[in-house]
């Protein structure tokens, strides 16, 4: 009989965390070896327990899921992490996968999908839900991720600042701001400032 897949669950909501553990308890080839309630805790437990697969929520206190993925993968390049979250905007998907997650599922997935994804990732594969894959495709078609400076400019645009005001706030020329704005429009596939802000909020680039 093959060894059980040793699983660490990282989830800040106790009901969800315990519910996942209860579901996995009935699988003969899976064993839950740890429960973490925040990003720092999951990194610490990973070091101690060396799980085969981590189920990682993204919205956690102290250190979010994307940050925890990066921290774990920087120490353990072969870590197998499956994101299980309520967030399906393209920024969440992109950050998680860019930081080294092997899979991305939404919490409204079926139990059979979850179990299949765990087994697939444990076997060395990857698994991205159809909706998450669609988000990534939309992002690629739109022109790629915004740079940190572009995000900064966009945040000021969302606050109603003009190019001249943004230039003064960021200590750059107004011409440089205009260049950033044009790049933002191109990457987001929009034609004006209002649409850029709305699109960025929908994609999770800006928080309301």
GROMACS elastic network, one bead per residue, 0.5 to 0.9 nm:
[ bonds ]
;  ai    aj funct       b0    kb
    1     4     6  0.89702   500
    1    29     6  0.89857   500
    2    29     6  0.74586   500
    3     6     6  0.87154   500
    3    29     6  0.69030   500
    3    30     6  0.84680   500
    4    28     6  0.72340   500
    4    31     6  0.59761   500
    5    29     6  0.59675   500
    5    31     6  0.59911   500
    5    32     6  0.82973   500
    5    51     6  0.80967   500
    5    52     6  0.60120   500
    5    53     6  0.72544   500
    5   118     6  0.85499   500
    5   119     6  0.79654   500
    5   122     6  0.72802   500
    6    29     6  0.88368   500
    6    30     6  0.61582   500
    6    31     6  0.50333   500
    6    32     6  0.59298   500
    6    33     6  0.61075   500
    6    34     6  0.88901   500
    6    50     6  0.85215   500
    6    51     6  0.52076   500
    6    52     6  0.50680   500
    6    53     6  0.64813   500
    6    54     6  0.86549   500
    7    24     6  0.89511   500
    7    30     6  0.71297   500
    7    31     6  0.59850   500
    7    33     6  0.57569   500
    7    34     6  0.70346   500
    7    51     6  0.55273   500
    7    52     6  0.60047   500
    7    53     6  0.50017   500
    7    54     6  0.56902   500
    7    55     6  0.72960   500
    7   118     6  0.89422   500
    8    31     6  0.88523   500
    8    32     6  0.60094   500
    8    33     6  0.57804   500
    8    35     6  0.59686   500
    8    36     6  0.75781   500
    8    42     6  0.78975   500
    8    45     6  0.81155   500
    8    46     6  0.76449   500
    8    49     6  0.83947   500
    8    50     6  0.88222   500
    8    51     6  0.60198   500
    8    52     6  0.80399   500
    8    53     6  0.64832   500
    8    55     6  0.62641   500
    8    56     6  0.84436   500
    9    17     6  0.68590   500
    9    20     6  0.79124   500
    9    21     6  0.76886   500
    9    32     6  0.74399   500
    9    33     6  0.83382   500
    9    34     6  0.62684   500
    9    36     6  0.61083   500
    9    37     6  0.85099   500
    9    42     6  0.80128   500
    9    53     6  0.87002   500
    9    54     6  0.58820   500
    9    56     6  0.64292   500
    9    57     6  0.84428   500
   10    17     6  0.73909   500
   10    34     6  0.84354   500
   10    35     6  0.60355   500
   10    37     6  0.58225   500
   10    38     6  0.67686   500
   10    39     6  0.74862   500
   10    41     6  0.82902   500
   10    42     6  0.60206   500
   10    54     6  0.72494   500
   10    55     6  0.59369   500
   10    57     6  0.59823   500
   10    58     6  0.89558   500
   10    60     6  0.85171   500
   10    65     6  0.83340   500
   11    14     6  0.73090   500
   11    16     6  0.71322   500
   11    17     6  0.54839   500
   11    35     6  0.76828   500
   11    36     6  0.62440   500
   11    37     6  0.51436   500
   11    38     6  0.67939   500
   11    39     6  0.87611   500
   11    55     6  0.80973   500
   11    56     6  0.66542   500
   11    57     6  0.53402   500
   11    58     6  0.83148   500
   11    59     6  0.82917   500
   11    60     6  0.69621   500
   11    84     6  0.89685   500
   12    15     6  0.89955   500
   12    16     6  0.81518   500
   12    17     6  0.72420   500
   12    36     6  0.73336   500
   12    38     6  0.58024   500
   12    39     6  0.88925   500
   12    57     6  0.77929   500
   12    59     6  0.78887   500
   12    60     6  0.56991   500
   12    61     6  0.73874   500
   13    16     6  0.55001   500
   13    17     6  0.60675   500
   13    18     6  0.86068   500
   13    37     6  0.72354   500
   13    60     6  0.88233   500
   14    18     6  0.58995   500
   14    19     6  0.82230   500
   14    37     6  0.77528   500
   15    18     6  0.53149   500
   15    19     6  0.59170   500
   15    20     6  0.86036   500
   16    20     6  0.61267   500
   16    21     6  0.85858   500
   17    20     6  0.53768   500
   17    21     6  0.63857   500
   17    22     6  0.87569   500
   17    35     6  0.72712   500
   17    36     6  0.84057   500
   17    37     6  0.82236   500
   18    21     6  0.50278   500
   18    22     6  0.61190   500
   18    23     6  0.87084   500
   18    35     6  0.84932   500
   19    22     6  0.50606   500
   19    23     6  0.63154   500
   19    24     6  0.87517   500
   20    23     6  0.51624   500
   20    24     6  0.62613   500
   20    25     6  0.85258   500
   21    24     6  0.52530   500
   21    25     6  0.60217   500
   21    31     6  0.87202   500
   21    32     6  0.63869   500
   21    35     6  0.84150   500
   22    25     6  0.51167   500
   22    26     6  0.72247   500
   23    26     6  0.60445   500
   23    27     6  0.76141   500
   23   111     6  0.80560   500
   24    27     6  0.53924   500
   24    28     6  0.85970   500
   24    30     6  0.63561   500
   24    31     6  0.69903   500
   24    32     6  0.70984   500
   24   115     6  0.81314   500
   25    28     6  0.77291   500
   25    30     6  0.70673   500
   25    31     6  0.65193   500
   25    32     6  0.71395   500
   26    29     6  0.89075   500
   26    30     6  0.81047   500
   27    30     6  0.54311   500
   27    31     6  0.78307   500
   27   115     6  0.87130   500
   28    31     6  0.79354   500
   32    35     6  0.78547   500
   32    51     6  0.89743   500
   33    49     6  0.75518   500
   33    51     6  0.74353   500
   34    42     6  0.86739   500
   34    45     6  0.72448   500
   34    46     6  0.87804   500
   34    49     6  0.77739   500
   34    51     6  0.84612   500
   35    41     6  0.88262   500
   35    42     6  0.78324   500
   35    45     6  0.84361   500
   36    39     6  0.77187   500
   36    40     6  0.86165   500
   36    41     6  0.55570   500
   36    42     6  0.51764   500
   36    43     6  0.89133   500
   36    45     6  0.75284   500
   37    40     6  0.86804   500
   37    41     6  0.66535   500
   37    42     6  0.74275   500
   37    60     6  0.73720   500
   37    61     6  0.80595   500
   38    41     6  0.53946   500
   38    42     6  0.64476   500
   38    43     6  0.89660   500
   38    59     6  0.88828   500
   38    60     6  0.52792   500
   38    61     6  0.53835   500
   38    62     6  0.62560   500
   38    63     6  0.65464   500
   38    64     6  0.74152   500
   38    65     6  0.82574   500
   38    68     6  0.88964   500
   39    42     6  0.53323   500
   39    43     6  0.64623   500
   39    44     6  0.88206   500
   39    56     6  0.89780   500
   39    57     6  0.89908   500
   39    58     6  0.88214   500
   39    60     6  0.62207   500
   39    61     6  0.67063   500
   39    62     6  0.61633   500
   39    64     6  0.54948   500
   39    65     6  0.60275   500
   39    66     6  0.87934   500
   39    67     6  0.74135   500
   39    68     6  0.52370   500
   39    69     6  0.86484   500
   40    43     6  0.52644   500
   40    44     6  0.63116   500
   40    45     6  0.86718   500
   40    61     6  0.87152   500
   40    62     6  0.66534   500
   40    63     6  0.58903   500
   40    64     6  0.86016   500
   40    68     6  0.69363   500
   41    44     6  0.51294   500
   41    45     6  0.60622   500
   41    46     6  0.84615   500
   41    63     6  0.89410   500
   42    45     6  0.50430   500
   42    46     6  0.59328   500
   42    47     6  0.86281   500
   42    54     6  0.87681   500
   42    56     6  0.86517   500
   42    68     6  0.72489   500
   42    72     6  0.87289   500
   43    46     6  0.51448   500
   43    47     6  0.64725   500
   43    48     6  0.89003   500
   43    68     6  0.62336   500
   43    69     6  0.82420   500
   43    71     6  0.69657   500
   43    72     6  0.59557   500
   44    47     6  0.53202   500
   44    48     6  0.65133   500
   44    49     6  0.87308   500
   45    48     6  0.50198   500
   45    49     6  0.57604   500
   45    50     6  0.77464   500
   45    51     6  0.87614   500
   46    49     6  0.52782   500
   46    50     6  0.51248   500
   46    51     6  0.64040   500
   46    54     6  0.84050   500
   46    72     6  0.74381   500
   47    50     6  0.58382   500
   47    51     6  0.88068   500
   47    72     6  0.82442   500
   47    75     6  0.88266   500
   47    76     6  0.87915   500
   48    51     6  0.88410   500
   50    53     6  0.88378   500
   50    79     6  0.86022   500
   51    54     6  0.67571   500
   51    79     6  0.83067   500
   51    80     6  0.85570   500
   52    79     6  0.74546   500
   52    80     6  0.66106   500
   52    81     6  0.86980   500
   52   122     6  0.65368   500
   53    79     6  0.73361   500
   53    80     6  0.50821   500
   53    81     6  0.56592   500
   53    82     6  0.71334   500
   53   118     6  0.71058   500
   53   121     6  0.75039   500
   53   122     6  0.63322   500
   54    79     6  0.81582   500
   54    80     6  0.64343   500
   54    82     6  0.59606   500
   54    83     6  0.80836   500
   54   118     6  0.88555   500
   55    81     6  0.62235   500
   55    82     6  0.50232   500
   55    83     6  0.58347   500
   55    84     6  0.62331   500
   55   118     6  0.84573   500
   56    65     6  0.62491   500
   56    66     6  0.87756   500
   56    68     6  0.86363   500
   56    69     6  0.81100   500
   56    81     6  0.67733   500
   56    82     6  0.59894   500
   56    84     6  0.56749   500
   56    85     6  0.76317   500
   56   101     6  0.89942   500
   57    60     6  0.68156   500
   57    64     6  0.81221   500
   57    65     6  0.56711   500
   57    66     6  0.87035   500
   57    82     6  0.87543   500
   57    83     6  0.58658   500
   57    84     6  0.52499   500
   57    85     6  0.51286   500
   57    86     6  0.83149   500
   58    64     6  0.56601   500
   58    66     6  0.60945   500
   58    67     6  0.87290   500
   58    68     6  0.88104   500
   58    83     6  0.71341   500
   58    84     6  0.75540   500
   58    85     6  0.60351   500
   58    86     6  0.83551   500
   58    87     6  0.77906   500
   58    92     6  0.79170   500
   58    96     6  0.81340   500
   59    63     6  0.87035   500
   59    64     6  0.55850   500
   59    65     6  0.62070   500
   59    66     6  0.87027   500
   59    85     6  0.77110   500
   59    86     6  0.86576   500
   59    87     6  0.84317   500
   60    63     6  0.63812   500
   60    65     6  0.62905   500
   61    64     6  0.61349   500
   61    65     6  0.89703   500
   63    66     6  0.82451   500
   63    67     6  0.60762   500
   63    68     6  0.63698   500
   64    67     6  0.53494   500
   64    68     6  0.62095   500
   64    69     6  0.87119   500
   65    69     6  0.60808   500
   65    70     6  0.86077   500
   65    83     6  0.81234   500
   65    96     6  0.77027   500
   66    69     6  0.51190   500
   66    70     6  0.63430   500
   66    71     6  0.87270   500
   66    92     6  0.80392   500
   66    95     6  0.63026   500
   66    96     6  0.51133   500
   66    97     6  0.85813   500
   66    98     6  0.89752   500
   66    99     6  0.66371   500
   66   100     6  0.88483   500
   66   101     6  0.85336   500
   67    70     6  0.51269   500
   67    71     6  0.61966   500
   67    72     6  0.86651   500
   67    96     6  0.85147   500
   67    99     6  0.78644   500
   68    71     6  0.50245   500
   68    72     6  0.61062   500
   68    73     6  0.84584   500
   69    72     6  0.52479   500
   69    73     6  0.59876   500
   69    74     6  0.84269   500
   69    79     6  0.89426   500
   69    81     6  0.73930   500
   69    96     6  0.71986   500
   69    99     6  0.60970   500
   69   100     6  0.64852   500
   69   101     6  0.66521   500
   70    73     6  0.51948   500
   70    74     6  0.59689   500
   70    75     6  0.87806   500
   70    96     6  0.84167   500
   70    98     6  0.87585   500
   70   100     6  0.66484   500
   70   101     6  0.86383   500
   71    74     6  0.52972   500
   71    75     6  0.67619   500
   71    76     6  0.86897   500
   71    99     6  0.87542   500
   72    75     6  0.54449   500
   72    76     6  0.58288   500
   72    77     6  0.78585   500
   72    79     6  0.71800   500
   72   100     6  0.89750   500
   73    78     6  0.72361   500
   73    79     6  0.60850   500
   73    80     6  0.87448   500
   73    99     6  0.75211   500
   73   100     6  0.63658   500
   73   101     6  0.85420   500
   74    77     6  0.62343   500
   75    79     6  0.88283   500
   76    79     6  0.54978   500
   77    80     6  0.87586   500
   77   100     6  0.84369   500
   79   100     6  0.83826   500
   79   101     6  0.84450   500
   79   102     6  0.86590   500
   80   100     6  0.84128   500
   80   101     6  0.69038   500
   80   102     6  0.59862   500
   80   103     6  0.84909   500
   80   121     6  0.65587   500
   80   122     6  0.68813   500
   80   124     6  0.80148   500
   81   100     6  0.76797   500
   81   102     6  0.54580   500
   81   103     6  0.66897   500
   81   104     6  0.88526   500
   81   121     6  0.78453   500
   82   101     6  0.60369   500
   82   102     6  0.57742   500
   82   104     6  0.58268   500
   82   105     6  0.74250   500
   82   117     6  0.78743   500
   82   118     6  0.72644   500
   82   121     6  0.75434   500
   82   126     6  0.87500   500
   82   127     6  0.81685   500
   83    93     6  0.89674   500
   83    96     6  0.74638   500
   83    97     6  0.89175   500
   83   101     6  0.67775   500
   83   102     6  0.79736   500
   83   103     6  0.59193   500
   83   105     6  0.59526   500
   83   106     6  0.80010   500
   84    87     6  0.88414   500
   84   103     6  0.84942   500
   84   104     6  0.62228   500
   84   106     6  0.54441   500
   84   107     6  0.58035   500
   84   114     6  0.87247   500
   85    88     6  0.76968   500
   85   104     6  0.79542   500
   85   105     6  0.65582   500
   85   107     6  0.53417   500
   85   108     6  0.86978   500
   86   105     6  0.85575   500
   86   106     6  0.54415   500
   86   107     6  0.55173   500
   86   108     6  0.76070   500
   87    90     6  0.88780   500
   87    92     6  0.66528   500
   87    93     6  0.81636   500
   87   106     6  0.71235   500
   87   107     6  0.87673   500
   87   204     6  0.88081   500
   88    91     6  0.82967   500
   88    92     6  0.65526   500
   88    93     6  0.65895   500
   88   105     6  0.86942   500
   88   106     6  0.70837   500
   88   131     6  0.73399   500
   88   132     6  0.60965   500
   88   135     6  0.75958   500
   88   203     6  0.85559   500
   88   204     6  0.88034   500
   89    92     6  0.56183   500
   89    93     6  0.65831   500
   89    94     6  0.87790   500
   89   132     6  0.77730   500
   89   135     6  0.67058   500
   89   202     6  0.69154   500
   89   204     6  0.55550   500
   89   205     6  0.86628   500
   90    93     6  0.50754   500
   90    94     6  0.58942   500
   90    95     6  0.84595   500
   90   132     6  0.72443   500
   90   133     6  0.89483   500
   90   134     6  0.86401   500
   90   136     6  0.59093   500
   90   137     6  0.89608   500
   90   138     6  0.79692   500
   90   139     6  0.66533   500
   90   202     6  0.87639   500
   90   203     6  0.53632   500
   90   204     6  0.68291   500
   90   205     6  0.84258   500
   91    94     6  0.50860   500
   91    95     6  0.59956   500
   91    96     6  0.84506   500
   91   135     6  0.86518   500
   91   136     6  0.86621   500
   91   139     6  0.85996   500
   91   145     6  0.83836   500
   91   203     6  0.59453   500
   91   204     6  0.53786   500
   91   205     6  0.59541   500
   92    95     6  0.53491   500
   92    96     6  0.61247   500
   92    97     6  0.86026   500
   92   203     6  0.82966   500
   92   204     6  0.68594   500
   92   205     6  0.86188   500
   93    96     6  0.53693   500
   93    97     6  0.61990   500
   93    98     6  0.83674   500
   93   104     6  0.71422   500
   93   132     6  0.63781   500
   93   133     6  0.84050   500
   93   135     6  0.75488   500
   93   136     6  0.71357   500
   94    97     6  0.53884   500
   94    98     6  0.57818   500
   94    99     6  0.83834   500
   94   135     6  0.87032   500
   94   136     6  0.68255   500
   94   139     6  0.87257   500
   94   145     6  0.87903   500
   95    98     6  0.50578   500
   95    99     6  0.59667   500
   95   100     6  0.86644   500
   95   101     6  0.89655   500
   96    99     6  0.52671   500
   96   100     6  0.65612   500
   96   101     6  0.56295   500
   96   102     6  0.88051   500
   96   103     6  0.87419   500
   96   104     6  0.79702   500
   97   100     6  0.51406   500
   97   102     6  0.67879   500
   97   103     6  0.74354   500
   97   104     6  0.78311   500
   98   101     6  0.72995   500
  101   104     6  0.74230   500
  101   126     6  0.87213   500
  102   121     6  0.66080   500
  102   124     6  0.87170   500
  102   125     6  0.74730   500
  102   126     6  0.50457   500
  102   127     6  0.66835   500
  102   128     6  0.80931   500
  103   117     6  0.74505   500
  103   118     6  0.87313   500
  103   121     6  0.71998   500
  103   125     6  0.86820   500
  103   126     6  0.53954   500
  103   128     6  0.50984   500
  103   129     6  0.80225   500
  104   117     6  0.88861   500
  104   126     6  0.87267   500
  104   127     6  0.64509   500
  104   129     6  0.61014   500
  104   132     6  0.70127   500
  104   133     6  0.89089   500
  105   108     6  0.83915   500
  105   109     6  0.69077   500
  105   113     6  0.86103   500
  105   114     6  0.75718   500
  105   117     6  0.83531   500
  105   127     6  0.79508   500
  105   128     6  0.63396   500
  105   129     6  0.53758   500
  105   130     6  0.88685   500
  105   131     6  0.88162   500
  105   132     6  0.75843   500
  106   109     6  0.56795   500
  106   129     6  0.74141   500
  106   131     6  0.86453   500
  106   132     6  0.83400   500
  107   110     6  0.82947   500
  107   114     6  0.89647   500
  109   112     6  0.82816   500
  109   113     6  0.63250   500
  109   114     6  0.68468   500
  109   129     6  0.86997   500
  110   113     6  0.51925   500
  110   114     6  0.64276   500
  110   115     6  0.88088   500
  111   114     6  0.50853   500
  111   115     6  0.62115   500
  111   116     6  0.85314   500
  112   115     6  0.51976   500
  112   116     6  0.60318   500
  112   117     6  0.85137   500
  113   116     6  0.51163   500
  113   117     6  0.60668   500
  113   118     6  0.86520   500
  114   117     6  0.51501   500
  114   118     6  0.62656   500
  114   119     6  0.87468   500
  115   118     6  0.51652   500
  115   119     6  0.62933   500
  115   120     6  0.85720   500
  116   119     6  0.52389   500
  116   120     6  0.60601   500
  116   121     6  0.86198   500
  116   127     6  0.89886   500
  117   120     6  0.50286   500
  117   121     6  0.60635   500
  117   122     6  0.84290   500
  117   125     6  0.88085   500
  117   126     6  0.77780   500
  117   127     6  0.58812   500
  117   128     6  0.85338   500
  118   121     6  0.53171   500
  118   122     6  0.60606   500
  118   123     6  0.85771   500
  118   127     6  0.86676   500
  119   122     6  0.50877   500
  119   123     6  0.61723   500
  119   124     6  0.88398   500
  119   125     6  0.87058   500
  120   123     6  0.51291   500
  120   124     6  0.66071   500
  120   125     6  0.52789   500
  120   126     6  0.66161   500
  120   127     6  0.71655   500
  121   124     6  0.50993   500
  121   126     6  0.53663   500
  121   127     6  0.69286   500
  122   125     6  0.71346   500
  122   126     6  0.89806   500
  123   126     6  0.89533   500
  128   131     6  0.82387   500
  128   132     6  0.62644   500
  128   133     6  0.61134   500
  129   132     6  0.52233   500
  129   133     6  0.61372   500
  129   134     6  0.85869   500
  130   133     6  0.50969   500
  130   134     6  0.61740   500
  130   135     6  0.87407   500
  131   134     6  0.50347   500
  131   135     6  0.63673   500
  131   136     6  0.88528   500
  132   135     6  0.50401   500
  132   136     6  0.64169   500
  132   137     6  0.87438   500
  133   136     6  0.51266   500
  133   137     6  0.62794   500
  133   138     6  0.87193   500
  134   137     6  0.50579   500
  134   138     6  0.62398   500
  134   139     6  0.86639   500
  135   138     6  0.51251   500
  135   139     6  0.62652   500
  135   140     6  0.87277   500
  135   203     6  0.86123   500
  136   139     6  0.50687   500
  136   140     6  0.62217   500
  136   141     6  0.86614   500
  137   140     6  0.51367   500
  137   141     6  0.62107   500
  137   142     6  0.85934   500
  138   141     6  0.51977   500
  138   142     6  0.61565   500
  138   143     6  0.89866   500
  139   142     6  0.50885   500
  139   143     6  0.66737   500
  139   144     6  0.59424   500
  139   145     6  0.74491   500
  139   187     6  0.85080   500
  139   188     6  0.80330   500
  139   203     6  0.88790   500
  140   143     6  0.55961   500
  140   144     6  0.53082   500
  140   145     6  0.83194   500
  141   144     6  0.74623   500
  141   187     6  0.86841   500
  141   189     6  0.86573   500
  142   145     6  0.87561   500
  142   186     6  0.74148   500
  142   187     6  0.52613   500
  142   188     6  0.53953   500
  142   189     6  0.54149   500
  143   146     6  0.88039   500
  143   186     6  0.68360   500
  143   188     6  0.67958   500
  143   189     6  0.75729   500
  144   187     6  0.60542   500
  144   188     6  0.81946   500
  145   187     6  0.71827   500
  145   188     6  0.86142   500
  146   149     6  0.79796   500
  146   150     6  0.57449   500
  146   151     6  0.61913   500
  146   183     6  0.83882   500
  146   184     6  0.68364   500
  146   187     6  0.70706   500
  146   188     6  0.84534   500
  146   205     6  0.85884   500
  147   150     6  0.50797   500
  147   151     6  0.62913   500
  147   152     6  0.86423   500
  148   151     6  0.51470   500
  148   152     6  0.62513   500
  148   153     6  0.87695   500
  149   153     6  0.62256   500
  149   154     6  0.85500   500
  149   180     6  0.79608   500
  150   153     6  0.50428   500
  150   154     6  0.60740   500
  150   155     6  0.85970   500
  150   177     6  0.88722   500
  150   180     6  0.58436   500
  150   181     6  0.74716   500
  150   183     6  0.79347   500
  150   184     6  0.65337   500
  151   155     6  0.61752   500
  151   156     6  0.88284   500
  151   184     6  0.83728   500
  151   205     6  0.75617   500
  151   206     6  0.79430   500
  152   155     6  0.51817   500
  152   156     6  0.66656   500
  152   157     6  0.88159   500
  152   170     6  0.88086   500
  153   156     6  0.53075   500
  153   157     6  0.62953   500
  153   158     6  0.87441   500
  153   163     6  0.88895   500
  153   166     6  0.69335   500
  153   167     6  0.89546   500
  153   170     6  0.84038   500
  153   177     6  0.73645   500
  153   180     6  0.73170   500
  153   181     6  0.75211   500
  153   184     6  0.89784   500
  154   158     6  0.61433   500
  154   159     6  0.86789   500
  154   180     6  0.88776   500
  154   181     6  0.77491   500
  154   184     6  0.78081   500
  154   193     6  0.85559   500
  154   196     6  0.79199   500
  154   197     6  0.69827   500
  154   200     6  0.84697   500
  154   206     6  0.82659   500
  155   158     6  0.50760   500
  155   159     6  0.65454   500
  155   197     6  0.81622   500
  155   206     6  0.71335   500
  156   160     6  0.65875   500
  156   161     6  0.56280   500
  156   162     6  0.82895   500
  156   165     6  0.88454   500
  156   166     6  0.65253   500
  156   169     6  0.89729   500
  157   160     6  0.51084   500
  157   161     6  0.52293   500
  157   162     6  0.69789   500
  157   163     6  0.81505   500
  157   166     6  0.78918   500
  157   193     6  0.71056   500
  157   194     6  0.84122   500
  157   196     6  0.89776   500
  157   197     6  0.74734   500
  158   161     6  0.74566   500
  158   193     6  0.82788   500
  158   194     6  0.78514   500
  158   196     6  0.88321   500
  158   197     6  0.58769   500
  158   198     6  0.88480   500
  158   206     6  0.88108   500
  161   164     6  0.80103   500
  161   165     6  0.57999   500
  161   166     6  0.61639   500
  162   165     6  0.51385   500
  162   166     6  0.61438   500
  162   167     6  0.85459   500
  163   166     6  0.50897   500
  163   167     6  0.60747   500
  163   168     6  0.87190   500
  163   174     6  0.59847   500
  163   175     6  0.84815   500
  163   177     6  0.60370   500
  163   178     6  0.67398   500
  163   181     6  0.86259   500
  164   167     6  0.51365   500
  164   168     6  0.64534   500
  164   169     6  0.87853   500
  164   173     6  0.81342   500
  164   174     6  0.54937   500
  164   177     6  0.80804   500
  165   168     6  0.52043   500
  165   169     6  0.62383   500
  165   170     6  0.87063   500
  165   174     6  0.84516   500
  166   169     6  0.50089   500
  166   170     6  0.60689   500
  166   171     6  0.82199   500
  166   172     6  0.82469   500
  166   174     6  0.77657   500
  166   177     6  0.71686   500
  167   170     6  0.53232   500
  167   171     6  0.56739   500
  167   173     6  0.54225   500
  167   174     6  0.51359   500
  167   175     6  0.84372   500
  167   176     6  0.78215   500
  167   177     6  0.61622   500
  168   171     6  0.50707   500
  168   172     6  0.66566   500
  168   173     6  0.77384   500
  168   174     6  0.81414   500
  169   172     6  0.80083   500
  170   173     6  0.86918   500
  172   175     6  0.83514   500
  172   176     6  0.65518   500
  172   177     6  0.72823   500
  173   176     6  0.52054   500
  173   177     6  0.65515   500
  173   178     6  0.88453   500
  174   177     6  0.50430   500
  174   178     6  0.63152   500
  174   179     6  0.87398   500
  175   178     6  0.50554   500
  175   179     6  0.63203   500
  175   180     6  0.87542   500
  176   179     6  0.50301   500
  176   180     6  0.63083   500
  176   181     6  0.86673   500
  177   180     6  0.50534   500
  177   181     6  0.61715   500
  177   182     6  0.86726   500
  178   182     6  0.61990   500
  178   183     6  0.86071   500
  179   182     6  0.52092   500
  179   183     6  0.62666   500
  179   184     6  0.86380   500
  180   183     6  0.50727   500
  180   184     6  0.60972   500
  180   185     6  0.86571   500
  181   184     6  0.50030   500
  181   185     6  0.62253   500
  181   186     6  0.86474   500
  181   193     6  0.80455   500
  182   185     6  0.51461   500
  182   186     6  0.62455   500
  182   187     6  0.86789   500
  182   191     6  0.89956   500
  183   186     6  0.50657   500
  183   187     6  0.60712   500
  183   188     6  0.84783   500
  184   187     6  0.52383   500
  184   188     6  0.60340   500
  184   189     6  0.82384   500
  184   190     6  0.82741   500
  184   196     6  0.73698   500
  185   188     6  0.53280   500
  185   189     6  0.57471   500
  185   191     6  0.59830   500
  185   192     6  0.69327   500
  185   193     6  0.77137   500
  185   195     6  0.86967   500
  185   196     6  0.63558   500
  186   189     6  0.50649   500
  186   190     6  0.65675   500
  186   191     6  0.80016   500
  187   190     6  0.79535   500
  188   191     6  0.89380   500
  188   196     6  0.66822   500
  188   199     6  0.71185   500
  188   200     6  0.76384   500
  189   196     6  0.82222   500
  189   199     6  0.89250   500
  190   193     6  0.81178   500
  190   195     6  0.60514   500
  190   196     6  0.58980   500
  190   199     6  0.80322   500
  191   194     6  0.87688   500
  191   195     6  0.69404   500
  191   196     6  0.75699   500
  192   195     6  0.55127   500
  192   196     6  0.62517   500
  192   197     6  0.89580   500
  193   197     6  0.63687   500
  193   198     6  0.87541   500
  194   197     6  0.52794   500
  194   198     6  0.63003   500
  194   199     6  0.86028   500
  195   198     6  0.50839   500
  195   199     6  0.59537   500
  195   200     6  0.84025   500
  196   199     6  0.52208   500
  196   200     6  0.60424   500
  196   201     6  0.86488   500
  197   200     6  0.50946   500
  197   201     6  0.62291   500
  197   202     6  0.86806   500
  197   206     6  0.77140   500
  198   201     6  0.52534   500
  198   202     6  0.63037   500
  198   203     6  0.87402   500
  198   206     6  0.89060   500
  199   202     6  0.50980   500
  199   203     6  0.61875   500
  199   204     6  0.86279   500
  199   205     6  0.85387   500
  199   206     6  0.89637   500
  200   203     6  0.51615   500
  200   204     6  0.61507   500
  200   206     6  0.55087   500
  200   207     6  0.84787   500
  201   204     6  0.51439   500
  201   205     6  0.58804   500
  201   207     6  0.59697   500
  201   208     6  0.66235   500
  202   205     6  0.77079   500
  202   206     6  0.80727   500
  202   207     6  0.89239   500
  203   206     6  0.77382   500
  204   207     6  0.64387   500
